[in-house]
Amino acid sequence: MVEKIRTIPRPLVRLNQWFIFLSVVLTWVTGFHWILAFPLMAGLMGLAINFNPVMRAGRLFLRKNPSEYIPEEYDQQQFNQTIAVICLGGGLVSFYAGWTVAAYAFTIMVAAASFIAILGFCIGCFIRFQWKRYMYKRSIEKA
């Protein structure tokens, strides 16, 4: 039996990456830390109830059938979104707690990762690949 791999059209993934990146930059420029709540909530909704409002809105603007775009693996995107949510949440909590260094560390990480992904290299994908590779090697050693 062939397992069907769930995918997300690349333009929707890029839209989400731009949304995260621009939200973080806007937070830095304006000093309004609550802006981070928007990508954080969108990411949490995507992880918890499989409904990312940013991607859902972007779907309305796709010119072709979603299956005609370059696919991005759903599980990989969920992993990446988990990392983004952790960093956005850490940044937001840190800003409000007055932990400026931690806030900037978290937001710099998520902004850099999203922008580098827009440029074509997915840091989350690399991390997940290395983790899966490690787990595979570990399973071989036990066998």
Buried (B, 14 or more C-beta within 10 A) or exposed (E): EEEEEEBBBEBBBBBBBBBBBBBBBBBBEEEEBEBBBBBBBBBBBBBEEEEBEBBEEBBEEEEEEEEEBEBBBEEBBBBBBBBBBBBBBBBBBBBEEEBEEBBBBBBBBBBBBBBBBBEEEBBBBEBBEEEEEEEEEEEEEEE
